[in-house]
């Protein structure tokens, strides 16, 4: 393999007849295995007409022309259901990876029913109910972000706790959006540490919710870098303060048997998977649906 430092940046497109969330998720899951390749990512959603397909191909072609000398054609991940539109996009001057085509044929064979062309739609009451559950989960996550609200905290399926900037908010939103999980997140602050330096007591709002808690932690040096981007040259961002808070949080988790993970080098998708696995007995598809 060549020197990764000399590798050209590779243009990557996620193209879909819907929001492109699936294309991004599946494509990114494949790309994570190639961390040495520098990427320029682009998303093209709602490619559900011949005109939209032609526009997407033109956009990709422009990138291909710009990068012709680098010998690194664009990489395109698609999730398009309509065969004619898929074929139009497949004609782009790029390496096109169809994430649905082959799998659709496998599902057709398994179900004995032909896939219907066109963009996916809500086709049953069950799907509509699931959609509303996810929307409510997102609203709940927004309201309960960073301890802003303690209302109906007992409805949360998971309560993420961690020192500031350990990844509570993006993980909460991903769990709500992708999995419909009802999530609150609560910050462990320096005030909590000062009030109970031994970690013997959970913060008062959390004491009745111990079974729902999941903790996040981080490498203190990395956490200091993240905090410095927000508040440079502050005590809050110092390595000493970050170390103090992280060690205290880890002690709190151990004392109270709270499952936890280090978020330093993990993607939000990976963290969500670990949290779901750890909390599986608590999280069920029917929980959190009451509004």
C-alpha contacts under 8 A as a table, 3 or more apart, distances in Angstrom:
res1	aa1	res2	aa2	distance
2	X	6	X	7.80
2	X	7	X	7.54
3	X	6	X	5.60
3	X	7	X	6.66
4	X	7	X	4.98
4	X	36	X	5.90
4	X	37	X	6.70
7	X	37	X	6.89
7	X	38	X	7.36
8	X	38	X	7.08
8	X	70	X	6.58
8	X	72	X	7.10
9	X	37	X	7.20
9	X	38	X	4.84
9	X	39	X	5.21
9	X	40	X	6.47
9	X	72	X	7.99
10	X	37	X	7.42
10	X	38	X	6.23
10	X	39	X	4.75
10	X	40	X	5.93
10	X	72	X	6.22
10	X	73	X	7.35
10	X	74	X	6.32
10	X	75	X	7.44
11	X	39	X	5.89
11	X	40	X	4.73
11	X	41	X	6.09
11	X	42	X	7.56
11	X	63	X	7.47
11	X	73	X	7.43
11	X	74	X	4.76
11	X	75	X	6.23
12	X	39	X	6.63
12	X	40	X	5.95
12	X	41	X	4.85
12	X	42	X	6.10
12	X	74	X	5.68
12	X	75	X	4.69
12	X	76	X	5.73
12	X	77	X	7.70
13	X	41	X	6.01
13	X	42	X	4.79
13	X	43	X	5.63
13	X	44	X	7.10
13	X	60	X	7.82
13	X	74	X	7.34
13	X	75	X	6.20
13	X	76	X	4.61
13	X	77	X	6.13
14	X	20	X	6.47
14	X	23	X	5.51
14	X	24	X	5.70
14	X	27	X	7.37
14	X	41	X	7.82
14	X	42	X	6.32
14	X	43	X	4.76
14	X	44	X	6.08
14	X	45	X	7.82
14	X	76	X	5.99
14	X	77	X	4.94
14	X	78	X	5.98
15	X	20	X	6.12
15	X	23	X	6.65
15	X	43	X	6.13
15	X	44	X	4.81
15	X	45	X	5.80
15	X	47	X	7.08
15	X	76	X	7.06
15	X	77	X	6.12
15	X	78	X	4.74
15	X	79	X	6.54
15	X	80	X	7.64
16	X	19	X	6.65
16	X	20	X	4.84
16	X	23	X	6.61
16	X	44	X	6.62
16	X	45	X	5.05
16	X	46	X	5.89
16	X	47	X	5.68
16	X	48	X	7.79
16	X	78	X	5.62
16	X	79	X	4.88
16	X	80	X	5.24
17	X	20	X	7.20
17	X	45	X	6.02
17	X	46	X	4.21
17	X	47	X	4.32
17	X	48	X	4.65
17	X	79	X	6.96
17	X	80	X	5.28
17	X	81	X	7.33
17	X	119	X	5.82
18	X	21	X	7.94
18	X	45	X	5.69
18	X	46	X	4.70
18	X	47	X	7.18
18	X	48	X	7.61
18	X	119	X	6.62
18	X	120	X	7.47
19	X	22	X	7.83
19	X	45	X	5.04
19	X	46	X	6.21
20	X	23	X	5.05
20	X	24	X	6.07
20	X	43	X	6.96
20	X	44	X	7.06
20	X	45	X	5.17
20	X	46	X	7.64
20	X	79	X	7.41
21	X	24	X	5.15
21	X	25	X	6.03
22	X	25	X	5.05
22	X	26	X	6.00
22	X	79	X	7.20
23	X	26	X	5.39
23	X	27	X	5.68
23	X	77	X	6.22
23	X	78	X	5.96
23	X	79	X	5.63
23	X	99	X	7.38
24	X	27	X	5.17
24	X	28	X	5.68
24	X	43	X	7.75
24	X	77	X	7.88
25	X	28	X	5.28
25	X	29	X	6.10
26	X	29	X	5.04
26	X	30	X	6.55
26	X	99	X	7.68
27	X	30	X	5.27
27	X	31	X	6.23
27	X	77	X	6.08
28	X	31	X	4.85
28	X	32	X	5.95
29	X	32	X	5.53
29	X	33	X	7.67
30	X	33	X	6.07
31	X	34	X	5.46
31	X	35	X	7.45
32	X	35	X	5.95
34	X	37	X	5.88
35	X	38	X	7.58
44	X	47	X	7.17
44	X	56	X	7.02
46	X	52	X	7.58
47	X	50	X	7.97
47	X	52	X	4.99
47	X	53	X	5.51
47	X	56	X	7.42
47	X	80	X	7.75
47	X	85	X	7.93
48	X	52	X	6.44
48	X	53	X	7.14
48	X	80	X	7.80
48	X	82	X	7.81
48	X	85	X	7.08
48	X	118	X	7.21
48	X	119	X	6.58
49	X	52	X	5.17
49	X	53	X	6.20
49	X	85	X	6.91
50	X	53	X	4.99
50	X	54	X	6.15
50	X	85	X	6.16
50	X	88	X	7.64
51	X	54	X	5.11
51	X	55	X	6.28
52	X	55	X	5.08
52	X	56	X	6.16
53	X	56	X	5.06
53	X	57	X	6.15
53	X	85	X	6.36
53	X	88	X	6.36
53	X	89	X	5.94
54	X	57	X	5.12
54	X	58	X	6.17
54	X	88	X	7.24
54	X	89	X	7.52
55	X	58	X	5.06
55	X	59	X	6.26
56	X	59	X	5.10
56	X	60	X	6.24
56	X	89	X	7.30
57	X	60	X	5.10
57	X	61	X	5.93
57	X	88	X	7.81
57	X	89	X	5.93
57	X	91	X	7.62
57	X	92	X	5.18
57	X	93	X	7.95
58	X	61	X	4.94
58	X	62	X	6.16
58	X	92	X	7.82
59	X	62	X	5.25
59	X	63	X	6.60
60	X	63	X	5.19
60	X	64	X	6.23
60	X	74	X	7.20
60	X	92	X	6.71
60	X	93	X	7.24
60	X	94	X	7.43
61	X	64	X	4.87
61	X	65	X	6.15
61	X	92	X	6.42
61	X	93	X	5.78
61	X	94	X	7.71
62	X	65	X	5.16
62	X	66	X	6.29
63	X	66	X	5.08
63	X	67	X	6.20
63	X	74	X	7.13
64	X	67	X	5.19
64	X	68	X	5.82
64	X	73	X	5.66
64	X	74	X	6.09
64	X	93	X	6.55
64	X	94	X	6.97
65	X	68	X	5.12
66	X	69	X	7.70
67	X	70	X	5.35
67	X	71	X	7.01
67	X	72	X	6.61
67	X	73	X	6.82
68	X	71	X	5.71
68	X	72	X	7.06
68	X	73	X	6.98
73	X	93	X	7.50
73	X	94	X	5.39
73	X	95	X	6.79
74	X	93	X	7.80
74	X	94	X	4.97
74	X	95	X	6.29
75	X	94	X	5.91
75	X	95	X	4.96
75	X	96	X	6.12
75	X	97	X	7.63
76	X	94	X	6.73
76	X	95	X	6.02
76	X	96	X	4.62
76	X	97	X	5.94
77	X	96	X	6.08
77	X	97	X	4.90
77	X	98	X	6.09
77	X	99	X	6.61
78	X	86	X	7.93
78	X	96	X	7.32
78	X	97	X	6.27
78	X	98	X	5.05
78	X	99	X	5.78
78	X	100	X	7.48
79	X	98	X	6.46
79	X	99	X	5.57
79	X	100	X	5.49
79	X	101	X	8.00
80	X	83	X	7.65
80	X	85	X	7.22
80	X	86	X	5.74
80	X	98	X	7.98
80	X	100	X	6.99
80	X	119	X	7.52
81	X	86	X	7.10
81	X	100	X	7.21
81	X	101	X	7.49
81	X	117	X	5.96
81	X	118	X	5.88
81	X	119	X	6.29
81	X	120	X	7.72
82	X	85	X	5.50
82	X	86	X	6.11
82	X	117	X	4.69
82	X	118	X	4.96
82	X	119	X	7.17
83	X	86	X	4.98
83	X	87	X	6.15
83	X	117	X	7.16
84	X	87	X	5.18
84	X	88	X	6.40
85	X	88	X	5.03
85	X	89	X	6.35
86	X	89	X	5.28
86	X	90	X	6.03
87	X	90	X	4.88
87	X	91	X	6.46
88	X	91	X	5.40
88	X	92	X	7.47
89	X	92	X	5.59
90	X	96	X	5.87
92	X	96	X	7.66
98	X	101	X	5.78
98	X	102	X	7.68
99	X	102	X	7.51
99	X	103	X	7.48
100	X	103	X	5.24
100	X	104	X	5.73
101	X	104	X	5.25
101	X	105	X	6.66
102	X	105	X	5.32
102	X	106	X	6.51
103	X	106	X	4.95
103	X	107	X	6.20
104	X	107	X	5.09
104	X	108	X	6.05
104	X	115	X	7.06
105	X	108	X	4.97
105	X	109	X	6.22
106	X	109	X	5.17
106	X	110	X	6.23
107	X	110	X	4.94
107	X	111	X	5.99
108	X	111	X	5.27
108	X	112	X	5.51
108	X	113	X	5.27
108	X	114	X	5.38
108	X	115	X	6.35
109	X	112	X	5.15
109	X	113	X	7.20
122	X	127	X	5.85
122	X	128	X	6.21
123	X	127	X	6.72
123	X	128	X	7.84
124	X	127	X	5.35
124	X	128	X	6.46
125	X	128	X	4.97
125	X	129	X	6.06
126	X	129	X	5.12
126	X	130	X	6.22
127	X	130	X	5.05
127	X	131	X	6.16
128	X	131	X	4.99
128	X	132	X	6.32
129	X	132	X	5.20
129	X	133	X	6.21
130	X	133	X	4.99
130	X	134	X	6.32
130	X	180	X	7.84
131	X	134	X	5.23
131	X	135	X	6.32
132	X	135	X	5.01
132	X	136	X	6.14
133	X	136	X	5.18
133	X	137	X	6.13
133	X	180	X	6.22
133	X	289	X	5.86
134	X	137	X	4.90
134	X	138	X	6.20
134	X	176	X	6.22
134	X	177	X	6.09
134	X	178	X	7.89
134	X	179	X	7.33
134	X	180	X	4.24
134	X	181	X	7.41
135	X	138	X	5.14
135	X	139	X	6.31
135	X	177	X	7.56
135	X	180	X	7.72
136	X	139	X	5.02
136	X	140	X	6.07
136	X	291	X	7.70
137	X	140	X	5.03
137	X	141	X	6.11
137	X	176	X	5.19
137	X	177	X	7.42
137	X	180	X	5.70
137	X	181	X	6.13
137	X	182	X	4.81
137	X	183	X	7.13
137	X	288	X	7.89
138	X	141	X	5.04
138	X	142	X	6.23
138	X	173	X	6.58
138	X	176	X	5.21
138	X	177	X	6.15
138	X	180	X	7.67
138	X	182	X	7.66
139	X	142	X	5.21
139	X	143	X	6.23
140	X	143	X	5.15
140	X	144	X	6.04
140	X	182	X	6.72
140	X	183	X	7.08
140	X	184	X	7.29
141	X	144	X	5.17
141	X	145	X	5.80
141	X	172	X	6.40
141	X	173	X	6.37
141	X	176	X	6.92
141	X	182	X	6.85
141	X	183	X	5.48
141	X	184	X	5.55
141	X	185	X	7.73
142	X	145	X	5.26
142	X	173	X	7.78
143	X	148	X	6.70
143	X	149	X	6.20
144	X	147	X	5.69
144	X	148	X	5.48
144	X	149	X	5.01
144	X	150	X	6.90
144	X	183	X	7.79
144	X	184	X	5.00
144	X	185	X	6.31
144	X	186	X	7.91
145	X	148	X	5.78
145	X	149	X	7.53
145	X	169	X	6.47
145	X	184	X	6.16
145	X	185	X	5.42
145	X	186	X	7.06
146	X	168	X	7.74
146	X	169	X	7.25
146	X	184	X	7.88
146	X	185	X	5.36
146	X	186	X	4.86
146	X	187	X	5.59
147	X	150	X	6.73
147	X	184	X	7.62
147	X	185	X	6.08
147	X	186	X	4.45
147	X	187	X	6.34
150	X	153	X	5.43
150	X	205	X	7.45
152	X	155	X	5.59
152	X	156	X	7.67
153	X	156	X	5.64
153	X	184	X	7.36
154	X	209	X	6.91
155	X	182	X	7.44
155	X	288	X	6.01
156	X	159	X	6.46
156	X	182	X	5.11
156	X	183	X	5.30
156	X	184	X	6.12
156	X	212	X	7.53
156	X	288	X	6.72
157	X	181	X	6.68
157	X	182	X	5.30
157	X	183	X	6.01
157	X	212	X	6.25
157	X	282	X	6.89
157	X	283	X	5.88
157	X	287	X	7.12
157	X	288	X	6.54
158	X	181	X	7.71
158	X	182	X	6.66
158	X	183	X	5.00
158	X	184	X	6.53
158	X	212	X	4.96
158	X	213	X	5.98
158	X	214	X	6.89
158	X	279	X	7.70
158	X	283	X	7.78
159	X	183	X	5.71
159	X	184	X	4.74
159	X	185	X	5.21
159	X	186	X	7.06
159	X	212	X	5.73
159	X	213	X	4.81
159	X	214	X	6.15
160	X	168	X	6.25
160	X	172	X	7.53
160	X	183	X	7.37
160	X	184	X	6.33
160	X	185	X	4.48
160	X	186	X	6.21
160	X	213	X	5.94
160	X	214	X	4.97
160	X	215	X	5.71
160	X	216	X	7.19
161	X	168	X	7.10
161	X	185	X	5.78
161	X	186	X	4.95
161	X	187	X	5.72
161	X	188	X	6.46
161	X	213	X	6.91
161	X	214	X	6.20
161	X	215	X	4.85
161	X	216	X	6.33
162	X	166	X	6.32
162	X	168	X	6.93
162	X	186	X	7.03
162	X	187	X	5.47
162	X	188	X	5.31
162	X	215	X	5.65
162	X	216	X	4.99
162	X	217	X	6.18
162	X	249	X	6.90
163	X	166	X	6.17
163	X	187	X	5.59
163	X	188	X	4.67
163	X	189	X	6.14
163	X	216	X	7.78
163	X	217	X	7.19
163	X	245	X	6.51
163	X	246	X	6.81
163	X	249	X	7.15
164	X	187	X	6.06
164	X	188	X	6.99
164	X	189	X	7.20
165	X	168	X	7.25
165	X	223	X	7.00
165	X	226	X	7.06
165	X	227	X	6.79
166	X	216	X	6.38
166	X	217	X	6.03
166	X	218	X	6.02
166	X	223	X	7.10
166	X	263	X	6.54
166	X	264	X	7.79
167	X	170	X	5.91
167	X	171	X	6.19
167	X	216	X	7.49
167	X	263	X	6.88
168	X	171	X	5.42
168	X	172	X	6.03
168	X	185	X	6.19
168	X	186	X	7.98
168	X	216	X	7.41
169	X	172	X	5.11
169	X	173	X	6.20
169	X	185	X	7.07
170	X	173	X	5.15
170	X	174	X	6.06
170	X	268	X	6.94
171	X	174	X	5.12
171	X	175	X	6.16
171	X	268	X	5.59
171	X	269	X	7.93
171	X	271	X	7.11
171	X	272	X	6.42
172	X	175	X	5.27
172	X	176	X	6.25
172	X	183	X	5.77
172	X	184	X	6.97
172	X	185	X	7.00
173	X	176	X	5.10
173	X	177	X	5.94
174	X	177	X	5.14
174	X	178	X	5.66
174	X	179	X	7.54
174	X	268	X	7.19
174	X	269	X	7.53
174	X	272	X	7.36
175	X	178	X	5.57
175	X	179	X	5.20
175	X	180	X	6.41
175	X	181	X	5.48
175	X	182	X	7.79
175	X	183	X	7.34
175	X	272	X	6.20
176	X	179	X	5.59
176	X	180	X	4.45
176	X	181	X	4.73
176	X	182	X	6.07
176	X	183	X	6.73
177	X	180	X	5.77
177	X	181	X	7.86
181	X	283	X	7.77
181	X	288	X	7.36
182	X	288	X	5.87
188	X	192	X	6.39
188	X	193	X	7.88
188	X	249	X	7.38
189	X	192	X	5.29
189	X	193	X	6.67
189	X	245	X	7.78
190	X	193	X	5.00
190	X	194	X	6.11
190	X	245	X	6.93
191	X	194	X	5.06
191	X	195	X	6.05
192	X	195	X	5.19
192	X	196	X	6.17
192	X	197	X	7.82
192	X	203	X	6.72
193	X	196	X	5.27
193	X	197	X	4.90
193	X	198	X	7.90
193	X	199	X	7.29
193	X	245	X	7.34
193	X	248	X	6.96
194	X	197	X	5.53
196	X	199	X	5.63
196	X	200	X	6.89
196	X	201	X	6.89
197	X	248	X	7.32
198	X	248	X	7.62
198	X	251	X	7.89
198	X	252	X	7.86
199	X	202	X	7.03
199	X	248	X	6.73
199	X	249	X	7.67
199	X	251	X	6.43
199	X	252	X	4.74
199	X	255	X	7.31
200	X	252	X	6.97
200	X	255	X	6.94
201	X	252	X	7.97
202	X	206	X	6.22
202	X	207	X	5.70
202	X	252	X	7.56
203	X	206	X	5.64
203	X	207	X	6.62
204	X	207	X	5.51
205	X	208	X	7.26
205	X	209	X	7.99
206	X	209	X	5.16
206	X	210	X	6.36
207	X	210	X	5.78
209	X	212	X	5.53
209	X	213	X	6.79
210	X	213	X	5.44
210	X	258	X	7.71
212	X	279	X	7.84
212	X	282	X	7.35
213	X	258	X	6.33
213	X	259	X	7.56
214	X	258	X	5.95
214	X	259	X	5.37
214	X	260	X	5.57
214	X	275	X	7.31
215	X	253	X	6.78
215	X	258	X	6.56
215	X	259	X	6.18
215	X	260	X	4.28
215	X	261	X	6.65
216	X	260	X	5.42
216	X	261	X	5.29
216	X	262	X	5.91
216	X	263	X	6.35
217	X	246	X	6.20
217	X	249	X	7.31
217	X	250	X	7.10
217	X	260	X	7.34
217	X	261	X	6.20
217	X	262	X	4.72
217	X	263	X	6.03
217	X	264	X	7.75
218	X	222	X	7.27
218	X	223	X	6.26
218	X	246	X	6.90
218	X	262	X	5.03
218	X	263	X	5.40
218	X	264	X	5.02
219	X	222	X	5.37
219	X	223	X	5.99
219	X	246	X	7.89
219	X	262	X	7.43
219	X	264	X	5.97
220	X	223	X	4.91
220	X	224	X	6.01
220	X	239	X	6.10
220	X	242	X	5.15
220	X	243	X	4.99
220	X	246	X	6.76
221	X	224	X	5.10
221	X	225	X	6.52
221	X	239	X	5.81
221	X	242	X	7.57
221	X	243	X	7.86
222	X	225	X	5.11
222	X	226	X	6.40
222	X	264	X	7.10
223	X	226	X	5.10
223	X	227	X	6.15
223	X	237	X	7.78
223	X	239	X	7.92
223	X	242	X	6.58
223	X	264	X	7.94
224	X	227	X	5.15
224	X	228	X	5.94
224	X	237	X	4.93
224	X	238	X	5.77
224	X	239	X	5.40
224	X	242	X	6.15
225	X	228	X	5.06
225	X	229	X	6.58
225	X	237	X	7.33
226	X	229	X	5.51
226	X	230	X	7.13
226	X	237	X	7.94
227	X	230	X	5.20
227	X	231	X	6.03
227	X	232	X	7.29
227	X	236	X	7.29
227	X	237	X	4.91
228	X	231	X	4.94
228	X	232	X	4.16
228	X	233	X	6.74
228	X	234	X	7.50
228	X	237	X	5.18
228	X	238	X	7.85
229	X	232	X	6.00
231	X	234	X	5.99
231	X	236	X	7.47
231	X	237	X	6.59
232	X	237	X	6.71
233	X	237	X	6.80
233	X	238	X	7.29
234	X	237	X	5.30
234	X	238	X	6.37
235	X	238	X	5.10
235	X	241	X	6.49
236	X	241	X	6.17
236	X	242	X	7.28
237	X	241	X	6.87
237	X	242	X	6.70
238	X	241	X	5.30
238	X	242	X	6.21
239	X	242	X	5.06
239	X	243	X	5.93
240	X	243	X	5.16
240	X	244	X	6.14
241	X	244	X	5.03
241	X	245	X	6.23
242	X	245	X	5.25
242	X	246	X	6.03
243	X	246	X	5.21
243	X	247	X	6.00
244	X	247	X	5.45
244	X	248	X	6.21
245	X	248	X	5.17
245	X	249	X	6.10
246	X	249	X	5.10
246	X	250	X	6.14
247	X	250	X	5.15
247	X	251	X	6.20
248	X	251	X	5.08
248	X	252	X	6.19
249	X	252	X	4.98
249	X	253	X	6.24
250	X	253	X	5.11
250	X	254	X	6.29
251	X	254	X	5.13
251	X	255	X	6.12
252	X	255	X	5.23
252	X	256	X	6.26
252	X	258	X	7.99
253	X	256	X	5.44
253	X	257	X	5.75
253	X	258	X	4.67
253	X	259	X	6.91
253	X	260	X	7.09
254	X	257	X	5.14
254	X	258	X	6.44
255	X	258	X	7.89
259	X	278	X	7.20
261	X	271	X	7.88
262	X	265	X	7.74
262	X	266	X	7.77
263	X	266	X	5.30
263	X	267	X	7.81
263	X	271	X	7.14
266	X	270	X	6.09
266	X	271	X	6.37
267	X	270	X	5.22
267	X	271	X	6.32
268	X	271	X	5.07
268	X	272	X	6.07
269	X	272	X	5.17
269	X	273	X	6.31
270	X	273	X	5.13
270	X	274	X	6.33
271	X	274	X	5.16
271	X	275	X	6.14
272	X	275	X	5.10
272	X	276	X	6.07
273	X	276	X	5.17
273	X	277	X	6.16
274	X	277	X	5.17
274	X	278	X	6.13
275	X	278	X	5.14
275	X	279	X	6.02
276	X	279	X	5.22
276	X	280	X	5.64
276	X	283	X	7.48
277	X	280	X	5.23
278	X	281	X	7.96
279	X	282	X	5.31
279	X	283	X	6.02
280	X	283	X	5.06
280	X	284	X	7.05
281	X	284	X	7.31
283	X	287	X	6.60
284	X	287	X	5.42
286	X	289	X	5.96
287	X	290	X	7.57
288	X	291	X	7.65
